[in-house]
Amino acid sequence: MTDLDDAYANMAYAPGGPHYPALWAETAAAFRGAALAAGMAQLDLPYGPGERQRLDLFEPQGRRRGLVICFHGGYWMHLDGKGWSHLARGPLAEGWAVALPSYAQCPEQRISGITRQMVQAVEVLHRRLGGPIRICGQVGGGHLAARMLCPGVLAPETRAAIEKVVAISPLADLAPLMRTSMNAALQLDAQEAVAESPIHCPPPEVPVHVWVGARERPVFLEQARGLAAAWHCPLTIEPERHHFNVIEGLEGPSPLLEALLG
């Protein structure tokens, strides 16, 4: 393991880290079941031709205020949208629909290809539900959320529907990842690392809020500070939150949910 491998490792440095994926899967499955029984869920909707180009859509009861699109984490290599179903609970309670897309992962797909898949998902959702749209995501999902605001990524009419983006523990500068063992799967080269790094995009006009846990690995604090500085946007370093529980605020009333929906 290289020094950078250790710097970007999270499981061993967060209390209970290895248990979170299974806990998320169990909690998410229970939430999906309850939402489906209540007629509030449409599962595995296709947004493209690929096997993993599917999304789950949760609709609030009553009038819809808008749409939240949430991109999952996992370094573009692991997890899927279904592992985050329960994070729809907070926006749903506030009257927002929530979409959780999955995507083909590295090494089957390059990061630039994953970005294009998320563009497809956002475009399909905009045609289906309209706006306004709020977008969030964590780690690789935070990268994808920010990428949606880079020039020329989305169609102009779709970008115009986006009111806000919250990038949680985002990977905004991909160059360091080329020096980790993850790059055997990510297949980043210097050109793609620059092109896919939000930190190299001009500050968007759409409001952005960068969010990170105070107890995360130092590189994630550096990445968050770097994007906030480059885009001249607010940065919240949430006390006592680590890499895995930093997203829990999306489940109910919290400063994080207020940052996304407020």
BALOBA-1460 file (C-alpha; in Angstrom, 3 decimals):
// residues 262
<rec num="1" residu="m" x="0.000" y="0.000" z="0.000"/>
<rec num="2" residu="t" x="1.310" y="3.445" z="-0.933"/>
<rec num="3" residu="d" x="1.037" y="6.495" z="1.281"/>
<rec num="4" residu="l" x="-1.747" y="7.814" z="-0.954"/>
<rec num="5" residu="d" x="-3.599" y="4.506" z="-0.758"/>
<rec num="6" residu="d" x="-3.643" y="4.923" z="3.005"/>
<rec num="7" residu="a" x="-4.613" y="8.590" z="2.713"/>
<rec num="8" residu="y" x="-7.727" y="7.714" z="0.703"/>
<rec num="9" residu="a" x="-8.628" y="4.638" z="2.785"/>
<rec num="10" residu="n" x="-11.664" y="5.149" z="5.000"/>
<rec num="11" residu="m" x="-12.828" y="1.862" z="6.496"/>
<rec num="12" residu="a" x="-10.064" y="1.553" z="9.075"/>
<rec num="13" residu="y" x="-10.259" y="5.183" z="10.177"/>
<rec num="14" residu="a" x="-14.000" y="5.579" z="10.847"/>
<rec num="15" residu="p" x="-15.647" y="4.023" z="13.900"/>
<rec num="16" residu="g" x="-17.601" y="1.004" z="12.692"/>
<rec num="17" residu="g" x="-16.559" y="1.697" z="9.116"/>
<rec num="18" residu="p" x="-16.628" y="-1.909" z="7.834"/>
<rec num="19" residu="h" x="-20.206" y="-2.344" z="9.058"/>
<rec num="20" residu="y" x="-21.750" y="0.608" z="7.234"/>
<rec num="21" residu="p" x="-22.347" y="-0.924" z="3.756"/>
<rec num="22" residu="a" x="-24.349" y="-3.826" z="5.211"/>
<rec num="23" residu="l" x="-26.215" y="-1.477" z="7.554"/>
<rec num="24" residu="w" x="-27.058" y="0.842" z="4.663"/>
<rec num="25" residu="a" x="-28.265" y="-2.077" z="2.531"/>
<rec num="26" residu="e" x="-30.568" y="-3.328" z="5.291"/>
<rec num="27" residu="t" x="-31.964" y="0.105" z="6.109"/>
<rec num="28" residu="a" x="-32.372" y="0.982" z="2.427"/>
<rec num="29" residu="a" x="-34.216" y="-2.266" z="1.651"/>
<rec num="30" residu="a" x="-36.666" y="-1.677" z="4.502"/>
<rec num="31" residu="f" x="-37.278" y="1.871" z="3.292"/>
<rec num="32" residu="r" x="-37.867" y="0.714" z="-0.305"/>
<rec num="33" residu="g" x="-40.318" y="-1.910" z="0.840"/>
<rec num="34" residu="a" x="-42.314" y="0.586" z="2.865"/>
<rec num="35" residu="a" x="-42.281" y="3.178" z="0.066"/>
<rec num="36" residu="l" x="-43.382" y="0.592" z="-2.487"/>
<rec num="37" residu="a" x="-46.249" y="-0.545" z="-0.258"/>
<rec num="38" residu="a" x="-47.343" y="3.085" z="0.113"/>
<rec num="39" residu="g" x="-47.307" y="3.635" z="-3.654"/>
<rec num="40" residu="m" x="-44.435" y="6.121" z="-3.368"/>
<rec num="41" residu="a" x="-41.714" y="4.168" z="-5.221"/>
<rec num="42" residu="q" x="-40.956" y="3.282" z="-8.823"/>
<rec num="43" residu="l" x="-37.959" y="0.975" z="-8.950"/>
<rec num="44" residu="d" x="-35.412" y="0.100" z="-11.639"/>
<rec num="45" residu="l" x="-36.567" y="2.669" z="-14.159"/>
<rec num="46" residu="p" x="-34.255" y="2.609" z="-17.210"/>
<rec num="47" residu="y" x="-32.519" y="5.809" z="-18.262"/>
<rec num="48" residu="g" x="-30.153" y="4.168" z="-20.772"/>
<rec num="49" residu="p" x="-29.445" y="0.834" z="-22.474"/>
<rec num="50" residu="g" x="-26.916" y="-0.559" z="-19.983"/>
<rec num="51" residu="e" x="-27.794" y="-3.184" z="-17.391"/>
<rec num="52" residu="r" x="-26.839" y="-0.834" z="-14.537"/>
<rec num="53" residu="q" x="-28.425" y="2.237" z="-16.118"/>
<rec num="54" residu="r" x="-31.380" y="2.101" z="-13.789"/>
<rec num="55" residu="l" x="-32.741" y="4.449" z="-11.162"/>
<rec num="56" residu="d" x="-35.191" y="4.321" z="-8.283"/>
<rec num="57" residu="l" x="-37.669" y="7.190" z="-7.992"/>
<rec num="58" residu="f" x="-39.529" y="8.073" z="-4.811"/>
<rec num="59" residu="e" x="-42.494" y="10.446" z="-4.978"/>
<rec num="60" residu="p" x="-43.903" y="12.384" z="-2.015"/>
<rec num="61" residu="q" x="-47.515" y="12.157" z="-0.998"/>
<rec num="62" residu="g" x="-49.248" y="15.341" z="-2.058"/>
<rec num="63" residu="r" x="-47.904" y="18.156" z="-4.177"/>
<rec num="64" residu="r" x="-44.308" y="17.787" z="-5.368"/>
<rec num="65" residu="r" x="-42.036" y="20.766" z="-4.638"/>
<rec num="66" residu="g" x="-39.267" y="19.576" z="-6.950"/>
<rec num="67" residu="l" x="-36.756" y="16.803" z="-7.539"/>
<rec num="68" residu="v" x="-33.636" y="15.803" z="-5.620"/>
<rec num="69" residu="i" x="-31.124" y="13.655" z="-7.521"/>
<rec num="70" residu="c" x="-28.647" y="11.855" z="-5.284"/>
<rec num="71" residu="f" x="-25.470" y="10.210" z="-6.635"/>
<rec num="72" residu="h" x="-24.039" y="7.413" z="-4.502"/>
<rec num="73" residu="g" x="-20.440" y="7.089" z="-3.348"/>
<rec num="74" residu="g" x="-18.003" y="4.189" z="-3.647"/>
<rec num="75" residu="y" x="-15.085" y="5.635" z="-5.660"/>
<rec num="76" residu="w" x="-16.991" y="4.926" z="-8.929"/>
<rec num="77" residu="m" x="-16.193" y="1.230" z="-8.308"/>
<rec num="78" residu="h" x="-18.523" y="0.048" z="-5.550"/>
<rec num="79" residu="l" x="-22.106" y="0.276" z="-4.230"/>
<rec num="80" residu="d" x="-25.170" y="1.435" z="-6.159"/>
<rec num="81" residu="g" x="-28.159" y="3.713" z="-5.820"/>
<rec num="82" residu="k" x="-30.187" y="1.102" z="-3.943"/>
<rec num="83" residu="g" x="-27.803" y="1.240" z="-1.005"/>
<rec num="84" residu="w" x="-28.873" y="4.845" z="-0.414"/>
<rec num="85" residu="s" x="-32.669" y="4.511" z="-0.666"/>
<rec num="86" residu="h" x="-33.204" y="5.547" z="2.952"/>
<rec num="87" residu="l" x="-31.541" y="8.911" z="2.312"/>
<rec num="88" residu="a" x="-34.669" y="9.850" z="0.360"/>
<rec num="89" residu="r" x="-36.583" y="10.007" z="3.641"/>
<rec num="90" residu="g" x="-35.654" y="13.592" z="4.488"/>
<rec num="91" residu="p" x="-36.447" y="15.238" z="1.133"/>
<rec num="92" residu="l" x="-39.647" y="13.173" z="0.767"/>
<rec num="93" residu="a" x="-40.913" y="14.458" z="4.107"/>
<rec num="94" residu="e" x="-40.375" y="17.989" z="2.782"/>
<rec num="95" residu="g" x="-42.362" y="17.316" z="-0.383"/>
<rec num="96" residu="w" x="-39.497" y="16.585" z="-2.784"/>
<rec num="97" residu="a" x="-39.272" y="13.618" z="-5.144"/>
<rec num="98" residu="v" x="-35.941" y="11.781" z="-4.938"/>
<rec num="99" residu="a" x="-34.115" y="9.869" z="-7.688"/>
<rec num="100" residu="l" x="-31.199" y="7.537" z="-6.964"/>
<rec num="101" residu="p" x="-29.418" y="6.395" z="-10.132"/>
<rec num="102" residu="s" x="-26.928" y="3.554" z="-10.469"/>
<rec num="103" residu="y" x="-24.278" y="3.336" z="-13.209"/>
<rec num="104" residu="a" x="-21.786" y="1.009" z="-14.864"/>
<rec num="105" residu="q" x="-18.656" y="1.069" z="-12.742"/>
<rec num="106" residu="c" x="-14.910" y="1.096" z="-13.217"/>
<rec num="107" residu="p" x="-13.099" y="-0.756" z="-14.729"/>
<rec num="108" residu="e" x="-15.987" y="-1.640" z="-17.068"/>
<rec num="109" residu="q" x="-16.539" y="2.091" z="-17.547"/>
<rec num="110" residu="r" x="-14.154" y="5.038" z="-17.266"/>
<rec num="111" residu="i" x="-15.015" y="7.986" z="-15.031"/>
<rec num="112" residu="s" x="-15.748" y="10.142" z="-18.081"/>
<rec num="113" residu="g" x="-18.225" y="7.494" z="-19.226"/>
<rec num="114" residu="i" x="-19.882" y="7.478" z="-15.793"/>
<rec num="115" residu="t" x="-20.254" y="11.248" z="-16.051"/>
<rec num="116" residu="r" x="-22.016" y="10.772" z="-19.395"/>
<rec num="117" residu="q" x="-24.331" y="8.185" z="-17.858"/>
<rec num="118" residu="m" x="-25.284" y="10.589" z="-15.069"/>
<rec num="119" residu="v" x="-25.973" y="13.236" z="-17.694"/>
<rec num="120" residu="q" x="-28.371" y="10.755" z="-19.329"/>
<rec num="121" residu="a" x="-30.068" y="10.139" z="-15.984"/>
<rec num="122" residu="v" x="-30.466" y="13.844" z="-15.224"/>
<rec num="123" residu="e" x="-31.762" y="14.591" z="-18.722"/>
<rec num="124" residu="v" x="-34.303" y="11.747" z="-18.540"/>
<rec num="125" residu="l" x="-35.483" y="12.864" z="-15.111"/>
<rec num="126" residu="h" x="-35.811" y="16.478" z="-16.249"/>
<rec num="127" residu="r" x="-37.950" y="15.436" z="-19.217"/>
<rec num="128" residu="r" x="-40.070" y="13.249" z="-16.956"/>
<rec num="129" residu="l" x="-40.549" y="15.526" z="-13.936"/>
<rec num="130" residu="g" x="-39.343" y="18.982" z="-14.903"/>
<rec num="131" residu="g" x="-37.834" y="21.172" z="-12.225"/>
<rec num="132" residu="p" x="-36.733" y="22.589" z="-9.966"/>
<rec num="133" residu="i" x="-33.845" y="20.170" z="-9.379"/>
<rec num="134" residu="r" x="-31.431" y="19.901" z="-6.472"/>
<rec num="135" residu="i" x="-28.436" y="17.544" z="-6.775"/>
<rec num="136" residu="c" x="-26.261" y="15.963" z="-4.102"/>
<rec num="137" residu="g" x="-23.699" y="13.180" z="-3.907"/>
<rec num="138" residu="q" x="-20.834" y="11.897" z="-1.807"/>
<rec num="139" residu="v" x="-17.206" y="11.068" z="-2.724"/>
<rec num="140" residu="g" x="-17.423" y="9.853" z="-6.361"/>
<rec num="141" residu="g" x="-21.058" y="10.947" z="-6.203"/>
<rec num="142" residu="g" x="-19.900" y="14.357" z="-4.984"/>
<rec num="143" residu="h" x="-17.613" y="14.527" z="-8.002"/>
<rec num="144" residu="l" x="-20.517" y="13.651" z="-10.299"/>
<rec num="145" residu="a" x="-22.815" y="16.203" z="-8.655"/>
<rec num="146" residu="a" x="-20.245" y="18.934" z="-9.220"/>
<rec num="147" residu="r" x="-19.519" y="17.771" z="-12.780"/>
<rec num="148" residu="m" x="-23.135" y="18.414" z="-13.732"/>
<rec num="149" residu="l" x="-22.369" y="22.143" z="-13.382"/>
<rec num="150" residu="c" x="-19.258" y="22.183" z="-15.564"/>
<rec num="151" residu="p" x="-19.639" y="23.937" z="-18.944"/>
<rec num="152" residu="g" x="-21.183" y="21.917" z="-21.754"/>
<rec num="153" residu="v" x="-22.049" y="18.890" z="-19.627"/>
<rec num="154" residu="l" x="-25.841" y="19.237" z="-19.476"/>
<rec num="155" residu="a" x="-28.224" y="20.595" z="-22.070"/>
<rec num="156" residu="p" x="-28.892" y="24.304" z="-21.373"/>
<rec num="157" residu="e" x="-32.566" y="23.776" z="-20.540"/>
<rec num="158" residu="t" x="-31.711" y="21.037" z="-18.048"/>
<rec num="159" residu="r" x="-28.953" y="23.025" z="-16.389"/>
<rec num="160" residu="a" x="-31.372" y="25.955" z="-16.073"/>
<rec num="161" residu="a" x="-33.652" y="23.735" z="-13.951"/>
<rec num="162" residu="i" x="-30.912" y="23.060" z="-11.372"/>
<rec num="163" residu="e" x="-31.317" y="25.323" z="-8.353"/>
<rec num="164" residu="k" x="-28.531" y="24.018" z="-6.100"/>
<rec num="165" residu="v" x="-25.827" y="21.375" z="-5.693"/>
<rec num="166" residu="v" x="-24.436" y="20.010" z="-2.429"/>
<rec num="167" residu="a" x="-21.166" y="18.131" z="-2.918"/>
<rec num="168" residu="i" x="-20.466" y="15.933" z="0.112"/>
<rec num="169" residu="s" x="-16.867" y="14.833" z="0.683"/>
<rec num="170" residu="p" x="-16.309" y="15.413" z="-3.046"/>
<rec num="171" residu="l" x="-13.379" y="14.180" z="-5.083"/>
<rec num="172" residu="a" x="-12.818" y="17.419" z="-6.933"/>
<rec num="173" residu="d" x="-9.186" y="16.951" z="-8.046"/>
<rec num="174" residu="l" x="-8.647" y="13.499" z="-9.543"/>
<rec num="175" residu="a" x="-4.919" y="13.797" z="-10.245"/>
<rec num="176" residu="p" x="-3.812" y="12.317" z="-6.883"/>
<rec num="177" residu="l" x="-5.853" y="9.178" z="-7.567"/>
<rec num="178" residu="m" x="-3.522" y="8.307" z="-10.435"/>
<rec num="179" residu="r" x="-0.896" y="7.544" z="-7.771"/>
<rec num="180" residu="t" x="-3.072" y="5.077" z="-5.871"/>
<rec num="181" residu="s" x="-3.614" y="1.371" z="-6.514"/>
<rec num="182" residu="m" x="-7.248" y="2.244" z="-7.310"/>
<rec num="183" residu="n" x="-6.065" y="3.510" z="-10.660"/>
<rec num="184" residu="a" x="-5.748" y="-0.057" z="-11.892"/>
<rec num="185" residu="a" x="-9.549" y="0.067" z="-12.051"/>
<rec num="186" residu="l" x="-10.102" y="3.810" z="-12.553"/>
<rec num="187" residu="q" x="-7.678" y="3.939" z="-15.524"/>
<rec num="188" residu="l" x="-7.156" y="7.665" z="-15.136"/>
<rec num="189" residu="d" x="-4.557" y="9.350" z="-17.301"/>
<rec num="190" residu="a" x="-3.394" y="12.942" z="-16.999"/>
<rec num="191" residu="q" x="-5.791" y="14.226" z="-19.673"/>
<rec num="192" residu="e" x="-8.882" y="12.609" z="-18.182"/>
<rec num="193" residu="a" x="-7.872" y="13.566" z="-14.645"/>
<rec num="194" residu="v" x="-7.848" y="17.241" z="-15.621"/>
<rec num="195" residu="a" x="-10.969" y="17.063" z="-17.796"/>
<rec num="196" residu="e" x="-12.970" y="15.237" z="-15.095"/>
<rec num="197" residu="s" x="-11.836" y="17.374" z="-12.139"/>
<rec num="198" residu="p" x="-14.474" y="19.951" z="-11.122"/>
<rec num="199" residu="i" x="-11.738" y="22.010" z="-9.499"/>
<rec num="200" residu="h" x="-10.561" y="22.935" z="-13.016"/>
<rec num="201" residu="c" x="-14.020" y="24.086" z="-14.139"/>
<rec num="202" residu="p" x="-15.017" y="27.742" z="-13.798"/>
<rec num="203" residu="p" x="-17.239" y="28.633" z="-10.822"/>
<rec num="204" residu="p" x="-20.851" y="27.956" z="-11.792"/>
<rec num="205" residu="e" x="-23.658" y="30.456" z="-11.418"/>
<rec num="206" residu="v" x="-25.764" y="27.796" z="-9.703"/>
<rec num="207" residu="p" x="-25.341" y="27.891" z="-5.891"/>
<rec num="208" residu="v" x="-23.046" y="25.160" z="-4.565"/>
<rec num="209" residu="h" x="-22.400" y="24.108" z="-0.983"/>
<rec num="210" residu="v" x="-19.454" y="21.843" z="-0.149"/>
<rec num="211" residu="w" x="-19.936" y="19.610" z="2.880"/>
<rec num="212" residu="v" x="-17.434" y="17.375" z="4.691"/>
<rec num="213" residu="g" x="-17.091" y="15.714" z="8.081"/>
<rec num="214" residu="a" x="-14.549" y="17.109" z="10.530"/>
<rec num="215" residu="r" x="-13.370" y="13.563" z="11.360"/>
<rec num="216" residu="e" x="-12.770" y="12.510" z="7.777"/>
<rec num="217" residu="r" x="-9.319" y="11.711" z="6.413"/>
<rec num="218" residu="p" x="-7.219" y="14.849" z="5.821"/>
<rec num="219" residu="v" x="-7.272" y="14.398" z="2.036"/>
<rec num="220" residu="f" x="-11.059" y="14.740" z="2.012"/>
<rec num="221" residu="l" x="-10.818" y="17.975" z="3.969"/>
<rec num="222" residu="e" x="-8.219" y="19.158" z="1.442"/>
<rec num="223" residu="q" x="-10.416" y="18.169" z="-1.491"/>
<rec num="224" residu="a" x="-13.429" y="19.936" z="0.026"/>
<rec num="225" residu="r" x="-11.466" y="23.095" z="0.786"/>
<rec num="226" residu="g" x="-10.007" y="23.043" z="-2.717"/>
<rec num="227" residu="l" x="-13.383" y="22.940" z="-4.439"/>
<rec num="228" residu="a" x="-14.891" y="25.570" z="-2.146"/>
<rec num="229" residu="a" x="-11.938" y="27.886" z="-2.837"/>
<rec num="230" residu="a" x="-11.990" y="27.288" z="-6.591"/>
<rec num="231" residu="w" x="-15.736" y="27.823" z="-6.849"/>
<rec num="232" residu="h" x="-16.026" y="30.575" z="-4.205"/>
<rec num="233" residu="c" x="-18.815" y="28.693" z="-2.459"/>
<rec num="234" residu="p" x="-19.692" y="27.899" z="1.167"/>
<rec num="235" residu="l" x="-17.888" y="25.085" z="2.948"/>
<rec num="236" residu="t" x="-19.257" y="23.325" z="6.017"/>
<rec num="237" residu="i" x="-16.958" y="21.085" z="8.052"/>
<rec num="238" residu="e" x="-19.507" y="19.284" z="10.211"/>
<rec num="239" residu="p" x="-18.253" y="18.507" z="13.733"/>
<rec num="240" residu="e" x="-18.018" y="14.880" z="14.886"/>
<rec num="241" residu="r" x="-18.940" y="13.490" z="11.470"/>
<rec num="242" residu="h" x="-16.759" y="10.915" z="9.748"/>
<rec num="243" residu="h" x="-16.745" y="9.531" z="6.216"/>
<rec num="244" residu="f" x="-19.722" y="7.228" z="6.696"/>
<rec num="245" residu="n" x="-22.109" y="9.084" z="8.982"/>
<rec num="246" residu="v" x="-21.671" y="12.477" z="7.296"/>
<rec num="247" residu="i" x="-24.563" y="11.653" z="4.935"/>
<rec num="248" residu="e" x="-27.025" y="10.706" z="7.670"/>
<rec num="249" residu="g" x="-28.373" y="14.245" z="7.825"/>
<rec num="250" residu="l" x="-30.211" y="13.597" z="4.553"/>
<rec num="251" residu="e" x="-32.585" y="11.278" z="6.414"/>
<rec num="252" residu="g" x="-34.331" y="14.004" z="8.384"/>
<rec num="253" residu="p" x="-34.229" y="17.562" z="9.697"/>
<rec num="254" residu="s" x="-30.581" y="18.595" z="9.879"/>
<rec num="255" residu="p" x="-28.177" y="21.315" z="8.758"/>
<rec num="256" residu="l" x="-27.219" y="19.157" z="5.774"/>
<rec num="257" residu="l" x="-30.814" y="18.779" z="4.633"/>
<rec num="258" residu="e" x="-31.355" y="22.498" z="5.107"/>
<rec num="259" residu="a" x="-28.266" y="23.185" z="2.961"/>
<rec num="260" residu="l" x="-29.752" y="21.046" z="0.183"/>
<rec num="261" residu="l" x="-33.367" y="22.181" z="0.334"/>
<rec num="262" residu="g" x="-33.218" y="25.609" z="1.935"/>
